[in-house]
Amino acid sequence: MSWAAHEFENYFLQKHVGLRASFLGIVLGTFAPDLFTKALVYESSDPAQFHRGWPGVGLTHSFIFGFAFAVIVLAVTRSRAWALGILIGQWAHVLTDIADTAGVMPFFPFSLEPVTISMWKHAAAEGRYGDAAAYYSSLGGAWDLFWLVVVVLFARRTLRADYFRQVVVRADPRAWGWLHRTFRLPEAALLLLYRGLIFYGLGRMTVWFLYARLEARTPFEPLWAGPRYITGNDLSDAGPLEVLVRTTVGGVLFAAFLYLCWRLFVRRLWERGTPTAASPAPAVP
Amino acid sequence: MSTPDTWGPGPGAWAYVAAFLAYVALGLLTRSVVLNWIVGPLFPLLALYVVPRAVAGLVHRS
């Protein structure tokens, strides 16, 4: 699993979607796969299988989960900005988690084959603290750092106050307005809330890295498929060609499923939804 | 051409740095108390807005 990368990627996604999606929707989307399951993962007898496999809660790390979540939100709230934010955020989470050894099933239920590039070991079997120490002893920590650098280099303007005002709030005035009114938060406080995720990502990256070095004293092995002191936990014995074929078939079926859903009911939900702030204003007759 | 508003109203860069150092120290000492999905993202709001405001309110009252 990825740790702080999921916080950093919110700002990178925000820069690219601009006024089209809600930042809070993106955040909910990136949190969604682990939101209801992460606590249970550490209690499981086979954490990798439970977290990413089937049977298990691996479906939360599939594109169909984000799609279903976004469609439900669109049907209930009629907010295109929130539906789009949730979809993009959840799909980004799925893609990010391809990097550990357990991988994800992106095209569940059309393919149950886990897809992974095995950059570092999925180490939830070590418990929460052991998982953190293993992650920040492997390329996982470098992955977090990579996302932080990406945000600093390419999306730092999303952290500015004027960007928050002109893009983030304008894209989702109802939610930010509600926070402002309900909790009596002025703009200064809303900005602190908005920047809280990058703060949290950087903070937990620093703390867990220091914990791994100073307290757990786990060997620092930023090598491919490290750290070596964790036993392998791949969920599939399939070779690369087998994975490629199954995933391609799953991907084609999933695309057909999306198209069918769009034609049957999603287009109608989308059309009755509230246009995003990026939508062109209706022509005046 | 107007200058971009980087920090906006409220605390400046040094306040964020101080809050960050406090967060790291608390994280190392307490771990799960602050390193979770609720307290973590809310920490800047709590440390730089809610707590100072509450303290100022108490001082003003006494």
Chai-1 contact restraints between the chains, C-beta under 6 A:
chainA,res_idxA,chainB,res_idxB,connection_type,confidence,min_distance_angstrom,max_distance_angstrom,comment,restraint_id
A,R160,B,T6,contact,1.0,0.0,6.0,A-B,restraint_1
A,A161,B,D5,contact,1.0,0.0,6.0,A-B,restraint_2
A,A161,B,G8,contact,1.0,0.0,6.0,A-B,restraint_3
A,D162,B,P4,contact,1.0,0.0,6.0,A-B,restraint_4
A,D162,B,D5,contact,1.0,0.0,6.0,A-B,restraint_5
A,E187,B,P9,contact,1.0,0.0,6.0,A-B,restraint_6
A,A188,B,P9,contact,1.0,0.0,6.0,A-B,restraint_7
A,A188,B,G10,contact,1.0,0.0,6.0,A-B,restraint_8
A,A189,B,L45,contact,1.0,0.0,6.0,A-B,restraint_9
A,A189,B,Y49,contact,1.0,0.0,6.0,A-B,restraint_10
A,L191,B,G8,contact,1.0,0.0,6.0,A-B,restraint_11
A,L192,B,P44,contact,1.0,0.0,6.0,A-B,restraint_12
A,L192,B,L45,contact,1.0,0.0,6.0,A-B,restraint_13
A,L192,B,L48,contact,1.0,0.0,6.0,A-B,restraint_14
A,L192,B,Y49,contact,1.0,0.0,6.0,A-B,restraint_15
A,L193,B,L45,contact,1.0,0.0,6.0,A-B,restraint_16
A,G196,B,P41,contact,1.0,0.0,6.0,A-B,restraint_17
A,G196,B,P44,contact,1.0,0.0,6.0,A-B,restraint_18
A,L197,B,P41,contact,1.0,0.0,6.0,A-B,restraint_19
A,F199,B,P44,contact,1.0,0.0,6.0,A-B,restraint_20
A,Y200,B,G40,contact,1.0,0.0,6.0,A-B,restraint_21
A,Y200,B,P41,contact,1.0,0.0,6.0,A-B,restraint_22
A,G203,B,Y23,contact,1.0,0.0,6.0,A-B,restraint_23
A,R204,B,L35,contact,1.0,0.0,6.0,A-B,restraint_24
A,T206,B,V24,contact,1.0,0.0,6.0,A-B,restraint_25
A,V207,B,V24,contact,1.0,0.0,6.0,A-B,restraint_26
A,V207,B,G27,contact,1.0,0.0,6.0,A-B,restraint_27
A,V207,B,L28,contact,1.0,0.0,6.0,A-B,restraint_28
